[in-house]
Amino acid sequence: MLPLRGVCLLVFSILFPAKVTLLENGLARTPPMGWMSWGYYMCGDDCGRNPLKCLDEKLILSVVDSFFDEGYQEVGFEYIIIDDCWSEKSRDMYGRLVPNKERFPRGMKFIADYIHARGLKFGMYTNIADVTCMLYPGSKNFFDIDAKSFAEWGVDYLKVDGCFVQESYLDTAYIDLGRALNSTKRQMVYSCSWPYYLQYIHNRRPNYSPIAKHCNMWRNFHDVALDWKYVIAIIHNYIDEYPKINEYHGPGHWNDPDMLILGTRTLTPGQSRVQLAVYAMMSAPLLLSCDMKMITPEEKQLLQNTELIAIGQDPLGIMATPYRLSGVRIIYVKKHLPMKGDYYHSFSVAMVNLDQKPSKFTFTLADHGISAPDGYTVMNVFTKVYEKNVTSSDEFEIEVPPEDVTLYSLFPL
């Protein structure tokens, strides 16, 4: 039986279907969830020297099996995405991209069929330049041919990088490739790196209006790496950028802070909670990059926490408002469903402590505009325990452990 929140979200989606205008594809109405190869496996093309980081058919099928067999699919993880370095170094005589014959001997259509047979979705990668970031064939001058290949292979999601091109080309290439994808009539989530390259390579402030019009999601900060300091940098960047990017974020068009690095043995349990909680509060895509066999039981329980996933997958798609109390203490406040009547929303509140010692958070709900007249019932998202009922004027005083987060969902009474 669906929990109350699940019933409310289902009714909302039936009574108020999303207006489909973006990209003519109607996709990514909630932030995509899945797995992507790059963060952990990187290029992964030297399987002889580094078999544990080999990007090949066996790896991809093993991720599919993990999603299907271990409960990830049931909570919303559905895209399995192959990043850079998947092809031969040359196109075929007809100008088509060719999957690497040693690492992907049965081709991409085989992998797509395997994925689709299990109710999951398939993602791939290209670049708008002549070559990819790792110098494999790119899609410049081949947009129509490549779009047709991706469609024929059964691709559901395309990540498109922007290495090695001029600034002016970025503003036309992403639009042109998007049109080529639309012309295939196959629905593909279109993930762009357009604003990242404008801002960090060409030193130009992105205009998000066309980006949000033509892309389902976009990277707009540096890559994550397997180190906590990169997660902290991402968190601070999105706090700083929030006033500029929030209005462009919502169903069908998402800011993408890059991959989750749970399952890589690089984060403590508290740090894992921080990354996943902040991403859920931001309504960010949740894309794992790890060896699925390395996910600990505690990480698996966290990744399959349906109350946490529901915050990130809320149909309103609101990016939480961050309040920086200090350089290391942040409160995130996110409005979401279900509602009481047509006025009082539910909220989630995350208290994030980036300090290396415990930190105390003191506030009232009214401080952050949370003010249903009959108060709220408070659930600890990590334990799924309803702890108490409160009014908007009641004071919260919470000590959060070092590099950790306390996360509450509040439902109006």
LUMDREN-482944 format. One record per residue: y, z negated, x negated of N, C-alpha, C in turn; residue in one letter. Coordinates in steps of 0.02 Angstrom, whole numbers, plus 50000, padded with zeros to 5 digits. Example, Ala and Ser with C-alpha at 12.3 -4.5 7.8 and 13.67 -1.06 7.14 Angstrom:
<atoms>
    nv    nw    nu   cav   caw   cau    cv    cw    cu code
 49716 49610 49340 49775 49610 49385 49835 49610 49340    A
 49888 49646 49358 49947 49643 49316 50002 49606 49355    S
</atoms>
This chain:
<atoms>
    nv    nw    nu   cav   caw   cau    cv    cw    cu code
 49940 50000 49958 50000 50000 50000 50062 50000 49956    M
 50112 50042 49972 50172 50046 49932 50212 49982 49937    L
 50242 49957 49882 50288 49900 49886 50351 49921 49923    P
 50391 49870 49943 50452 49883 49983 50496 49935 49950    L
 50506 49928 49883 50550 49976 49850 50522 50046 49855    R
 50456 50054 49846 50426 50120 49850 50434 50151 49919    G
 50427 50111 49972 50436 50136 50040 50508 50159 50050    V
 50556 50119 50026 50627 50137 50034 50643 50202 49998    C
 50617 50211 49938 50631 50272 49900 50600 50332 49933    L
 50539 50324 49961 50507 50379 49996 50547 50400 50057    L
 50569 50351 50097 50609 50366 50157 50674 50401 50137    V
 50706 50376 50084 50768 50406 50061 50758 50479 50043    F
 50704 50495 50007 50693 50563 49985 50678 50610 50043    S
 50648 50583 50097 50633 50624 50155 50696 50636 50197    I
 50734 50582 50208 50792 50588 50252 50852 50620 50218    L
 50857 50611 50152 50915 50636 50116 50892 50678 50056    F
 50862 50737 50067 50839 50777 50011 50897 50799 49967    P
 50883 50803 49901 50936 50822 49854 50958 50893 49866    A
 51023 50904 49862 51050 50972 49869 51035 51010 49804    K
 51002 51066 49810 50979 51103 49752 51029 51157 49735    V
 51067 51147 49681 51113 51198 49658 51104 51212 49584    T
 51081 51163 49547 51079 51168 49474 51028 51218 49450    L
 51049 51266 49410 51004 51312 49376 50960 51352 49423    L
 50969 51345 49487 50925 51376 49536 50853 51352 49528    E
 50843 51293 49496 50773 51272 49487 50757 51207 49524    N
 50806 51168 49543 50793 51108 49582 50751 51055 49548    G
 50748 51057 49481 50703 51013 49443 50740 50951 49417    L
 50701 50906 49389 50727 50846 49356 50772 50806 49403    A
 50752 50798 49465 50792 50758 49511 50791 50685 49491    R
 50741 50663 49455 50741 50599 49420 50728 50616 49346    T
 50746 50571 49300 50739 50587 49229 50666 50601 49210    P
 50653 50655 49174 50584 50670 49154 50552 50614 49113    P
 50487 50606 49123 50448 50558 49086 50388 50593 49055    M
 50371 50576 48994 50314 50608 48962 50307 50590 48889    G
 50284 50638 48851 50269 50630 48779 50293 50692 48743    W
 50322 50682 48683 50347 50738 48643 50325 50728 48571    M
 50306 50780 48537 50273 50774 48472 50319 50755 48415    S
 50384 50773 48417 50425 50772 48357 50434 50704 48325    W
 50454 50654 48362 50474 50590 48332 50422 50561 48286    G
 50359 50564 48306 50305 50534 48265 50271 50586 48221    Y
 50256 50645 48248 50216 50694 48211 50260 50743 48171    Y
 50325 50745 48186 50372 50789 48152 50344 50861 48152    M
 50350 50896 48095 50327 50966 48094 50251 50970 48100    C
 50215 50927 48068 50143 50921 48078 50103 50984 48065    G
 50126 51026 48019 50091 51090 48008 50047 51091 47946    D
 50045 51035 47909 50002 51032 47850 49944 50984 47865    D
 49897 51009 47904 49842 50966 47927 49793 50949 47872    C
 49788 50990 47821 49744 50976 47765 49766 50915 47726    G
 49830 50912 47710 49856 50856 47671 49870 50794 47714    R
 49885 50804 47778 49904 50748 47820 49870 50753 47888    N
 49805 50744 47890 49768 50754 47953 49789 50705 48008    P
 49815 50647 47990 49835 50598 48040 49901 50616 48074    L
 49937 50665 48045 50000 50688 48075 49995 50763 48089    K
 49939 50785 48115 49926 50856 48125 49945 50876 48197    C
 49991 50924 48202 50011 50951 48268 49965 51008 48284    L
 49915 50995 48326 49866 51047 48342 49840 51038 48413    D
 49796 51082 48432 49768 51080 48500 49732 51014 48513    E
 49694 50990 48466 49657 50928 48475 49704 50870 48492    K
 49760 50866 48456 49809 50813 48470 49835 50819 48541    L
 49857 50878 48560 49888 50886 48626 49838 50869 48681    I
 49777 50893 48675 49727 50878 48727 49712 50803 48729    L
 49715 50769 48672 49702 50697 48672 49758 50659 48708    S
 49820 50683 48702 49875 50652 48739 49866 50662 48814    V
 49846 50722 48832 49833 50737 48903 49780 50689 48929    V
 49726 50680 48892 49672 50636 48914 49697 50564 48921    D
 49740 50542 48874 49767 50474 48878 49809 50465 48941    S
 49852 50513 48956 49893 50509 49016 49849 50506 49078    F
 49798 50548 49079 49755 50555 49138 49708 50495 49147    F
 49682 50470 49092 49629 50419 49096 49655 50347 49094    D
 49716 50337 49067 49737 50269 49051 49795 50244 49094    E
 49810 50279 49149 49859 50253 49197 49930 50275 49187    G
 49945 50314 49135 50014 50336 49124 50037 50385 49177    Y
 49993 50429 49197 50010 50478 49248 50029 50444 49314    Q
 49994 50392 49332 50006 50359 49396 50075 50328 49400    E
 50105 50308 49343 50171 50277 49345 50227 50327 49332    V
 50210 50391 49322 50262 50442 49317 50265 50482 49253    G
 50227 50464 49201 50228 50503 49139 50189 50568 49153    F
 50222 50625 49146 50189 50687 49167 50197 50746 49119    E
 50249 50748 49078 50261 50805 49034 50230 50792 48965    Y
 50192 50840 48939 50167 50839 48871 50200 50897 48835    I
 50242 50882 48785 50288 50931 48756 50274 50941 48682    I
 50261 51004 48664 50250 51023 48594 50318 51042 48564    I
 50338 51009 48511 50402 51023 48479 50394 51077 48425    D
 50438 51080 48378 50443 51132 48327 50377 51139 48288    D
 50368 51197 48257 50313 51212 48210 50247 51230 48244    C
 50250 51254 48305 50188 51271 48341 50166 51344 48332    W
 50209 51386 48305 50195 51459 48305 50174 51484 48236    S
 50152 51547 48236 50146 51583 48172 50217 51595 48144    E
 50220 51613 48080 50286 51623 48048 50316 51691 48066    K
 50276 51735 48099 50302 51801 48119 50282 51816 48191    S
 50323 51855 48224 50306 51879 48291 50254 51934 48286    R
 50224 51951 48343 50175 52006 48343 50211 52074 48345    D
 50173 52128 48347 50202 52195 48344 50244 52211 48406    M
 50238 52172 48459 50278 52182 48519 50337 52135 48523    Y
 50348 52097 48469 50404 52051 48468 50392 51984 48500    G
 50329 51970 48515 50314 51907 48550 50297 51851 48502    R
 50314 51790 48521 50294 51732 48484 50218 51723 48487    L
 50189 51700 48432 50117 51693 48427 50100 51620 48408    V
 50062 51584 48448 50041 51517 48428 50001 51519 48363    P
 50010 51468 48322 49975 51465 48258 49899 51469 48271    N
 49867 51516 48237 49797 51532 48253 49748 51479 48229    K
 49767 51442 48177 49722 51389 48153 49729 51325 48194    E
 49790 51307 48210 49802 51243 48244 49797 51250 48320    R
 49810 51309 48347 49806 51321 48419 49764 51384 48432    F
 49699 51380 48415 49658 51440 48415 49648 51471 48485    P
 49652 51431 48537 49643 51458 48604 49708 51473 48640    R
 49764 51465 48604 49829 51485 48631 49858 51434 48679    G
 49920 51448 48700 49957 51401 48741 49937 51405 48815    M
 49913 51461 48838 49891 51466 48907 49831 51420 48919    K
 49787 51416 48870 49730 51370 48875 49753 51298 48882    F
 49801 51279 48839 49827 51211 48841 49861 51197 48908    I
 49901 51245 48931 49936 51237 48995 49886 51228 49052    A
 49834 51269 49052 49783 51264 49105 49749 51195 49103    D
 49734 51171 49043 49702 51105 49036 49748 51051 49064    Y
 49812 51056 49048 49861 51008 49072 49868 51011 49148    I
 49876 51072 49174 49887 51081 49246 49827 51060 49287    H
 49767 51069 49260 49707 51050 49297 49704 50975 49308    A
 49741 50937 49269 49743 50865 49276 49807 50841 49311    R
 49843 50887 49340 49903 50869 49378 49962 50851 49335    G
 49961 50869 49272 50016 50856 49225 50055 50920 49211    L
 50107 50914 49169 50151 50971 49157 50159 50982 49082    K
 50174 51044 49064 50172 51068 48995 50242 51087 48971    F
 50259 51062 48911 50324 51078 48882 50318 51108 48813    G
 50367 51151 48795 50369 51182 48729 50439 51182 48702    M
 50447 51212 48643 50509 51209 48604 50528 51278 48578    Y
 50593 51291 48576 50619 51347 48538 50690 51330 48515    T
 50720 51377 48479 50789 51369 48454 50827 51433 48470    N
 50892 51427 48481 50932 51486 48499 50952 51528 48439    I
 50934 51507 48379 50948 51545 48318 50891 51593 48302    A
 50897 51628 48246 50844 51673 48222 50781 51634 48204    D
 50792 51572 48181 50736 51530 48161 50745 51462 48193    V
 50691 51423 48196 50696 51355 48221 50724 51310 48166    T
 50733 51247 48182 50759 51200 48132 50712 51194 48072    C
 50647 51206 48082 50598 51203 48028 50578 51273 48005    M
 50619 51323 48021 50613 51391 47995 50554 51431 48023    L
 50533 51414 48081 50486 51456 48119 50528 51505 48161    Y
 50497 51557 48189 50537 51606 48227 50575 51574 48284    P
 50640 51589 48288 50682 51567 48343 50689 51621 48395    G
 50728 51608 48447 50731 51653 48505 50792 51699 48506    S
 50836 51696 48457 50895 51740 48458 50873 51813 48460    K
 50904 51850 48506 50889 51921 48519 50821 51932 48553    N
 50788 51877 48572 50723 51882 48606 50721 51839 48669    F
 50779 51824 48698 50780 51778 48754 50735 51801 48811    F
 50740 51864 48830 50700 51889 48887 50626 51890 48870    D
 50609 51913 48810 50538 51915 48790 50509 51845 48788    I
 50546 51799 48757 50519 51731 48750 50515 51696 48818    D
 50565 51705 48860 50563 51675 48927 50501 51700 48965    A
 50487 51764 48958 50428 51793 48992 50364 51762 48963    K
 50360 51754 48897 50301 51723 48866 50292 51651 48891    S
 50346 51612 48891 50341 51543 48914 50317 51540 48986    F
 50343 51585 49028 50323 51586 49098 50249 51605 49105    A
 50228 51656 49066 50158 51678 49070 50110 51624 49045    E
 50132 51584 48997 50090 51531 48971 50086 51471 49018    W
 50132 51466 49066 50132 51410 49113 50174 51351 49090    G
 50227 51365 49053 50271 51312 49029 50313 51284 49087    V
 50319 51217 49089 50356 51182 49141 50421 51150 49116    D
 50428 51149 49050 50485 51113 49019 50498 51147 48952    Y
 50560 51163 48938 50577 51196 48875 50633 51158 48840    L
 50617 51133 48781 50668 51101 48738 50697 51156 48693    K
 50764 51161 48692 50796 51215 48655 50846 51185 48606    V
 50832 51194 48542 50873 51168 48488 50930 51216 48472    D
 50975 51194 48426 51034 51234 48412 51052 51237 48338    G
 51001 51234 48294 51014 51238 48222 51039 51308 48202    C
 51080 51311 48150 51095 51372 48113 51134 51425 48153    F
 51178 51404 48198 51217 51453 48235 51291 51433 48233    V
 51334 51482 48245 51406 51471 48247 51424 51434 48312    Q
 51481 51399 48309 51505 51361 48366 51511 51403 48429    E
 51542 51461 48423 51554 51503 48482 51489 51526 48514    S
 51438 51535 48473 51374 51559 48500 51341 51507 48544    Y
 51351 51443 48528 51322 51390 48569 51345 51396 48642    L
 51408 51414 48651 51437 51416 48719 51412 51474 48761    D
 51381 51522 48730 51354 51579 48768 51278 51580 48767    T
 51248 51560 48712 51175 51567 48704 51137 51524 48754    A
 51158 51461 48762 51121 51418 48808 51125 51445 48880    Y
 51183 51473 48898 51189 51502 48965 51145 51563 48972    I
 51146 51606 48921 51106 51667 48924 51031 51653 48926    D
 51009 51605 48885 50938 51589 48886 50918 51558 48953    L
 50962 51516 48981 50948 51488 49046 50940 51541 49100    G
 50981 51593 49097 50975 51648 49144 50909 51685 49135    R
 50889 51693 49072 50825 51726 49059 50767 51685 49087    A
 50770 51620 49080 50718 51577 49108 50717 51582 49184    L
 50776 51581 49215 50780 51587 49288 50751 51653 49312    N
 50762 51705 49273 50740 51772 49295 50664 51778 49298    S
 50629 51733 49263 50555 51736 49265 50528 51710 49332    T
 50570 51674 49369 50550 51642 49433 50503 51583 49423    K
 50490 51565 49361 50450 51505 49349 50497 51446 49338    R
 50485 51392 49372 50528 51333 49365 50512 51297 49300    Q
 50563 51290 49257 50556 51254 49194 50615 51207 49185    M
 50602 51144 49172 50655 51098 49153 50687 51125 49089    V
 50753 51128 49089 50790 51159 49033 50826 51104 48995    Y
 50800 51088 48936 50827 51035 48894 50866 51065 48837    S
 50931 51052 48835 50976 51083 48786 50998 51033 48732    C
 51016 51059 48674 51048 51019 48622 51120 51041 48612    S
 51146 51076 48658 51213 51106 48657 51268 51056 48636    W
 51276 50999 48672 51332 50955 48653 51323 50923 48585    P
 51261 50910 48564 51251 50879 48499 51279 50923 48443    Y
 51262 50987 48445 51284 51031 48391 51359 51043 48393    Y
 51388 51045 48452 51461 51051 48456 51495 50991 48423    L
 51472 50931 48440 51507 50871 48418 51492 50851 48347    Q
 51429 50856 48326 51410 50828 48261 51401 50879 48206    Y
 51395 50943 48224 51391 50995 48172 51456 51033 48167    I
 51488 51047 48225 51549 51088 48226 51611 51047 48241    H
 51603 50981 48248 51661 50936 48256 51707 50955 48314    N
 51677 50975 48370 51715 50991 48429 51692 50949 48487    R
 51739 50922 48524 51722 50881 48581 51689 50924 48635    R
 51628 50909 48658 51596 50952 48708 51632 50950 48775    P
 51633 51007 48808 51654 51011 48878 51590 51007 48920    N
 51580 50950 48953 51517 50939 48987 51510 50975 49054    Y
 51565 51003 49079 51560 51038 49144 51511 51096 49141    S
 51517 51144 49094 51468 51198 49092 51399 51174 49069    P
 51397 51123 49027 51333 51097 49003 51293 51070 49062    I
 51326 51029 49104 51292 51000 49162 51274 51053 49214    A
 51312 51107 49215 51298 51161 49262 51237 51201 49242    K
 51226 51209 49177 51175 51255 49153 51113 51222 49123    H
 51114 51156 49113 51057 51122 49082 51035 51064 49126    C
 50969 51052 49127 50943 50995 49163 50952 50930 49125    N
 50954 50934 49060 50964 50875 49017 50988 50900 48949    M
 51017 50854 48911 51046 50876 48847 51048 50818 48798    W
 51034 50835 48736 51042 50788 48680 51116 50788 48660    R
 51142 50727 48651 51212 50722 48629 51222 50668 48576    N
 51169 50652 48538 51176 50608 48481 51119 50623 48433    F
 51122 50591 48374 51074 50604 48321 51003 50587 48343    H
 50954 50618 48308 50884 50604 48320 50868 50530 48310    D
 50824 50505 48351 50795 50440 48336 50746 50448 48278    V
 50734 50395 48242 50682 50394 48190 50643 50329 48197    A
 50590 50322 48159 50545 50266 48168 50572 50204 48133    L
 50628 50179 48159 50661 50121 48130 50708 50092 48182    D
 50708 50027 48189 50749 49992 48239 50823 50009 48233    W
 50847 50020 48171 50918 50032 48162 50941 50096 48197    K
 50895 50144 48205 50913 50205 48241 50919 50191 48316    Y
 50878 50147 48342 50883 50128 48412 50949 50093 48425    V
 50969 50048 48379 51033 50013 48386 51090 50063 48385    I
 51088 50112 48340 51141 50162 48336 51147 50201 48401    A
 51090 50219 48431 51090 50255 48495 51122 50211 48549    I
 51103 50148 48552 51131 50103 48603 51206 50100 48597    I
 51232 50089 48537 51305 50084 48528 51340 50150 48544    H
 51309 50205 48525 51340 50270 48540 51350 50280 48615    N
 51299 50264 48654 51303 50277 48726 51349 50227 48761    Y
 51359 50168 48732 51411 50123 48758 51480 50154 48745    I
 51491 50178 48684 51556 50207 48667 51570 50270 48707    D
 51519 50310 48719 51528 50375 48753 51526 50369 48829    E
 51506 50312 48855 51496 50305 48927 51554 50332 48969    Y
 51617 50314 48953 51672 50338 48996 51678 50414 48998    P
 51655 50448 48946 51663 50521 48942 51604 50558 48972    K
 51544 50528 48973 51484 50565 48994 51456 50542 49060    I
 51477 50484 49085 51446 50456 49145 51452 50503 49205    N
 51510 50535 49214 51521 50575 49274 51476 50637 49277    E
 51448 50658 49220 51406 50718 49219 51332 50702 49225    Y
 51317 50639 49233 51248 50614 49231 51224 50601 49302    H
 51166 50628 49320 51139 50615 49386 51081 50662 49401    G
 51056 50662 49463 50998 50702 49479 51005 50775 49459    P
 50958 50798 49417 50958 50867 49393 50995 50878 49328    G
 51032 50828 49304 51071 50837 49241 51082 50770 49207    H
 51046 50761 49151 51041 50695 49120 51062 50695 49047    W
 51098 50643 49027 51107 50629 48955 51040 50605 48926    N
 51023 50631 48868 50958 50618 48838 50966 50583 48770    D
 50952 50518 48767 50960 50481 48704 50903 50489 48655    P
 50857 50534 48668 50800 50550 48625 50741 50504 48639    D
 50690 50509 48598 50623 50484 48616 50617 50408 48609    M
 50569 50382 48646 50547 50313 48638 50501 50308 48578    L
 50508 50255 48539 50465 50248 48480 50417 50189 48486    I
 50401 50169 48548 50347 50123 48559 50282 50157 48537    L
 50234 50118 48515 50170 50146 48494 50170 50174 48424    G
 50220 50156 48384 50224 50180 48315 50220 50123 48264    T
 50212 50062 48289 50207 50002 48246 50271 49990 48206    R
 50327 50012 48233 50391 50002 48199 50437 49954 48236    T
 50422 49936 48298 50464 49891 48337 50426 49827 48352    L
 50463 49772 48353 50435 49709 48378 50428 49714 48454    T
 50391 49669 48485 50388 49669 48558 50456 49664 48591    P
 50500 49623 48564 50567 49617 48592 50607 49681 48585    G
 50603 49712 48526 50638 49775 48516 50612 49830 48562    Q
 50547 49831 48574 50518 49879 48621 50546 49868 48691    S
 50551 49805 48711 50581 49790 48777 50653 49814 48780    R
 50690 49805 48726 50760 49827 48725 50764 49902 48735    V
 50727 49941 48694 50734 50014 48700 50715 50038 48769    Q
 50660 50014 48796 50638 50039 48860 50684 50015 48916    L
 50706 49953 48913 50751 49927 48965 50818 49964 48965    A
 50847 49975 48906 50911 50010 48903 50904 50081 48928    V
 50851 50115 48909 50840 50184 48934 50832 50185 49010    Y
 50795 50137 49037 50786 50135 49110 50853 50121 49144    A
 50892 50075 49117 50957 50060 49146 51005 50120 49142    M
 50997 50161 49090 51038 50221 49084 51014 50279 49128    M
 50958 50271 49162 50925 50328 49196 50915 50384 49146    S
 50888 50367 49088 50875 50416 49035 50804 50443 49040    A
 50791 50503 49015 50722 50526 49009 50681 50477 48967    P
 50619 50467 48986 50573 50423 48950 50518 50466 48919    L
 50529 50485 48856 50483 50529 48821 50455 50493 48760    L
 50393 50473 48764 50359 50440 48708 50350 50489 48651    L
 50350 50463 48590 50327 50503 48533 50287 50455 48488    S
 50221 50461 48491 50179 50413 48457 50107 50440 48456    C
 50066 50406 48418 49993 50413 48423 49972 50369 48482    D
 49949 50399 48536 49933 50360 48596 49881 50306 48582    M
 49841 50316 48530 49790 50266 48514 49820 50204 48480    K
 49883 50209 48458 49915 50153 48424 49955 50109 48472    M
 49959 50128 48535 49996 50087 48583 49958 50021 48594    I
 49993 49966 48584 49962 49900 48592 49954 49883 48666    T
 49909 49837 48683 49903 49816 48754 49970 49792 48783    P
 50010 49758 48743 50075 49733 48767 50122 49792 48781    E
 50123 49842 48736 50165 49901 48747 50141 49941 48808    E
 50076 49947 48817 50050 49983 48875 50071 49948 48939    K
 50066 49883 48941 50087 49846 49001 50161 49857 49014    Q
 50201 49859 48962 50273 49871 48969 50286 49941 48995    L
 50254 49990 48966 50264 50060 48986 50240 50074 49057    L
 50193 50033 49081 50166 50043 49148 50192 49991 49197    Q
 50247 49958 49180 50279 49910 49225 50315 49950 49279    N
 50288 49950 49339 50315 49992 49393 50384 49971 49415    T
 50401 49907 49409 50468 49885 49428 50519 49910 49377    E
 50501 49912 49314 50545 49939 49263 50553 50014 49271    L
 50497 50048 49282 50500 50121 49293 50542 50138 49354    I
 50537 50097 49406 50576 50111 49467 50651 50108 49455    A
 50673 50065 49409 50745 50063 49392 50766 50130 49361    I
 50726 50154 49313 50743 50217 49279 50735 50278 49323    G
 50689 50275 49372 50675 50332 49414 50710 50328 49482    Q
 50756 50282 49490 50791 50276 49554 50824 50342 49574    D
 50816 50364 49636 50842 50430 49657 50917 50438 49651    P
 50955 50383 49651 51028 50389 49643 51046 50412 49573    L
 51006 50395 49524 51016 50419 49456 51080 50394 49423    G
 51100 50333 49440 51163 50306 49413 51152 50278 49343    I
 51197 50295 49298 51196 50270 49230 51227 50200 49230    M
 51191 50150 49207 51216 50082 49209 51282 50075 49172    A
 51326 50032 49199 51390 50018 49166 51377 49966 49112    T
 51397 49981 49049 51387 49931 48996 51450 49889 48986    P
 51440 49824 48975 51494 49778 48960 51478 49746 48893    Y
 51517 49763 48843 51504 49737 48776 51540 49670 48769    R
 51502 49616 48770 51531 49550 48764 51550 49535 48691    L
 51512 49565 48645 51525 49561 48574 51488 49620 48543    S
 51489 49624 48477 51454 49679 48445 51379 49677 48454    G
 51353 49618 48472 51280 49611 48477 51257 49588 48546    V
 51303 49576 48592 51284 49554 48659 51313 49602 48711    R
 51269 49632 48750 51288 49682 48799 51256 49665 48866    I
 51295 49672 48920 51268 49667 48987 51272 49737 49018    I
 51215 49760 49046 51213 49823 49083 51205 49807 49157    Y
 51244 49840 49199 51241 49831 49272 51228 49898 49305    V
 51175 49903 49343 51155 49966 49374 51145 49958 49449    K
 51179 50000 49487 51171 50003 49560 51113 50049 49577    K
 51070 50029 49625 51014 50072 49643 50989 50054 49713    H
 50939 50089 49735 50905 50076 49799 50853 50020 49789    L
 50830 49988 49842 50847 49998 49913 50914 49966 49930    P
 50940 49985 49989 51002 49957 50014 50989 49914 50076    M
 51034 49867 50087 51036 49830 50149 51086 49865 50194    K
 51062 49895 50249 51106 49935 50291 51130 49995 50252    G
 51192 50014 50262 51219 50073 50227 51274 50054 50179    D
 51276 49990 50158 51332 49969 50116 51311 49930 50054    Y
 51262 49884 50061 51247 49838 50006 51187 49864 49966    Y
 51201 49885 49905 51149 49910 49861 51112 49852 49827    H
 51054 49868 49802 51021 49825 49753 51052 49839 49685    S
 51042 49793 49639 51068 49800 49571 51015 49777 49521    F
 51020 49802 49461 50984 49772 49405 51034 49753 49351    S
 51020 49698 49318 51065 49672 49266 51022 49659 49204    V
 51041 49691 49149 51006 49681 49085 51052 49646 49036    A
 51028 49592 49007 51065 49556 48955 51031 49571 48889    M
 51064 49610 48848 51035 49635 48786 51065 49597 48727    V
 51022 49567 48688 51042 49530 48628 51019 49568 48566    N
 51065 49598 48531 51049 49634 48469 51056 49590 48407    L
 51074 49528 48417 51081 49481 48361 51013 49459 48336    D
 51012 49434 48275 50950 49409 48245 50940 49335 48258    Q
 50979 49308 48302 50970 49239 48325 50980 49237 48401    K
 50956 49185 48435 50963 49182 48508 51037 49184 48528    P
 51051 49213 48587 51119 49217 48612 51121 49196 48685    S
 51174 49161 48704 51181 49137 48773 51228 49184 48811    K
 51207 49202 48872 51246 49243 48917 51265 49200 48977    F
 51330 49198 48993 51354 49160 49051 51398 49205 49093    T
 51383 49212 49158 51421 49256 49201 51403 49242 49274    F
 51443 49268 49320 51426 49269 49390 51418 49341 49412    T
 51382 49352 49466 51374 49420 49492 51441 49449 49513    L
 51484 49408 49540 51549 49431 49562 51590 49459 49503    A
 51577 49434 49443 51612 49461 49384 51601 49536 49377    D
 51545 49561 49404 51527 49631 49395 51521 49668 49462    H
 51556 49643 49512 51561 49679 49575 51498 49676 49617    G
 51455 49627 49606 51392 49620 49644 51405 49566 49696    I
 51415 49586 49759 51445 49538 49806 51421 49545 49878    S
 51357 49554 49889 51331 49552 49958 51344 49483 49987    A
 51368 49479 50049 51391 49414 50077 51335 49363 50084    P
 51274 49384 50094 51219 49337 50102 51181 49323 50038    D
 51205 49351 49982 51174 49339 49918 51116 49385 49903    G
 51078 49367 49853 51024 49410 49827 50963 49368 49810    Y
 50905 49400 49815 50845 49371 49786 50835 49403 49717    T
 50816 49362 49668 50817 49383 49598 50745 49388 49572    V
 50728 49448 49546 50662 49459 49517 50668 49471 49442    M
 50627 49436 49403 50621 49450 49332 50578 49513 49325    N
 50607 49566 49299 50572 49630 49297 50511 49629 49252    V
 50513 49593 49197 50457 49593 49150 50398 49552 49177    F
 50411 49499 49214 50357 49458 49241 50340 49477 49313    T
 50386 49514 49346 50380 49533 49417 50378 49471 49462    K
 50408 49417 49440 50411 49355 49478 50480 49349 49510    V
 50482 49334 49576 50545 49318 49610 50563 49246 49594    Y
 50617 49237 49558 50632 49171 49530 50674 49128 49575    E
 50722 49159 49611 50768 49118 49652 50811 49163 49695    K
 50847 49132 49742 50900 49166 49778 50967 49141 49753    N
 51016 49185 49751 51082 49167 49724 51137 49197 49767    V
 51196 49168 49760 51256 49198 49789 51295 49232 49733    T
 51345 49270 49753 51385 49306 49702 51425 49260 49658    S
 51437 49199 49681 51478 49153 49641 51437 49105 49599    S
 51371 49105 49608 51328 49062 49566 51331 49085 49494    D
 51332 49036 49449 51336 49052 49378 51267 49061 49348    E
 51259 49117 49312 51199 49127 49272 51213 49102 49201    F
 51168 49064 49173 51172 49044 49103 51103 49056 49073    E
 51097 49107 49031 51032 49129 49008 51034 49137 48932    I
 50985 49108 48899 50979 49118 48827 50927 49172 48814    E
 50948 49224 48780 50904 49281 48766 50880 49277 48693    V
 50816 49284 48681 50790 49279 48612 50820 49332 48566    P
 50811 49325 48501 50837 49375 48454 50809 49444 48467    P
 50852 49495 48464 50833 49565 48471 50785 49573 48531    E
 50810 49554 48589 50769 49554 48649 50815 49564 48709    D
 50786 49564 48768 50824 49577 48829 50794 49537 48886    V
 50836 49512 48930 50815 49484 48994 50840 49532 49048    T
 50795 49549 49094 50811 49601 49144 50793 49575 49213    L
 50844 49574 49257 50834 49553 49326 50849 49610 49374    Y
 50811 49615 49427 50829 49656 49484 50849 49610 49541    S
 50903 49628 49576 50931 49586 49629 50932 49627 49694    L
 50901 49599 49746 50896 49634 49810 50935 49594 49862    F
 50980 49628 49899 51023 49592 49946 50983 49559 50002    P
 51003 49498 50020 50970 49461 50074 51002 49478 50141    L
</atoms>
